[in-house]
Amino acid sequence: MADAKTMPAVLSVTQLTQMVRSALEHSFPSVDLEGEVSGFKLYPSGHAYFTLKDANSQLSAVMFKGAFDACDCRNSIQDGVQLKVRGSISVGTRSQYQFHVRRARLVGEGELMQRFLELKAKLGAEGLFASERKRPLPFLPRRIGIVTSPAGAVIHDMCRVMMRRFPALEIRLFPATVQGASAPASLIAGLEYFNAALDGWKPDLIIFGRGGGSYEDLFCFNDEQLVRIVADSRIPTISAVGHETDFTLCDFAADLRAGTPSMAAELAVPELSKLREKLKDAMSASVAALRGKYEWYAQRTDMLGEALGTSLKSYQSEAAGRVSELSSSLRLLGAEMSASCALAKQRVSALSEALSAALRLSLQKAESSLETLSSKLALLSPYSVLERGYSLTTDASGAVVFDADSLKAGDRIRTRLRHGEVESVVAAK
């Protein structure tokens, strides 16, 4: 390390960087640190890059392939875990210092991870993540609401993918904050806006999310109230937060989780060209099936027609024989009926003559009896004595007077003679 006497009057950026690196490496040759992992990435080279942080500060860290492969807890290192590491300080070519990790030991889950796991367990116990709550996405949505930031490539990528797959779409964006303390309230407002459909525009599907970021950047999607709103949405939802390796509680509450926003766009709508191909194939298959059915029924009809013709001929012959038999029977029956009718006429004629004679005899007997009865009646009639000079006296009521004592002076009486009647008043007795 150069002192003030040997230091050049003017330094280049590289010289100063080298001097700072040398000073740091000599001052901190071996340091033990403890912090929470954030932004962990393992590259194909085998080198791992992440950030170590506590409540107030953060430090870039790198774990080269040799150290990472030798680490017993390498498979457990992820965002949110708490690590105790040993290494040294170095300055990179961009004049940024970072911590070179030589050894690492897992000492527990970080604060954010602990909060995540506790809330996940709580909401899971309430059934918010249950599979039976998941609703199927509409096969062909015509309206899609998106809740995300209006800035950045996410909204443009999703719209581009969806319009390429199915151009006949209505897409509406609710501009939301997707990072920081205000993000949960902003995302909730977007979900409630589309569910309320106050202006009459109601989407068939809601997509919410953002692009990739650190564990802390995405942690707003673990907000309890936001997760509950997602679970209670009356419209099916797709959660598209971060990359495929990123998981938030909103992913578990949504009806479907997409690894990236672009994947969400692909899952949201079918591809029109493929639908047309499927429709064309289905139509071809339907035509072929109908043609096959038609040909089968045509052959069946021909066979049935031929069988029916043969049967009709057989029935016709049999029916002709039956008709001949019936004709003979009818002729015999006609002859029998004619003979029966002639006999019946003779009997009716005989019965008619007998009935006439019986009626004449009955009338004669009746006339004789009537004459006899008339004679007897005439003999018994009180009026017949009038012909012999007698009279018949009745009182005012018409009752026959048999005894003079039944009358008194002043009574009116009527006397019937042979010819006429005389009305008189009793003068004295």
Order of alpha helices (4+ residues) and beta strands (2+ residues): alpha-beta-beta-beta-alpha-beta-beta-alpha-beta-alpha-beta-alpha-beta-alpha-alpha-beta-alpha-beta-alpha-alpha-beta-beta-beta
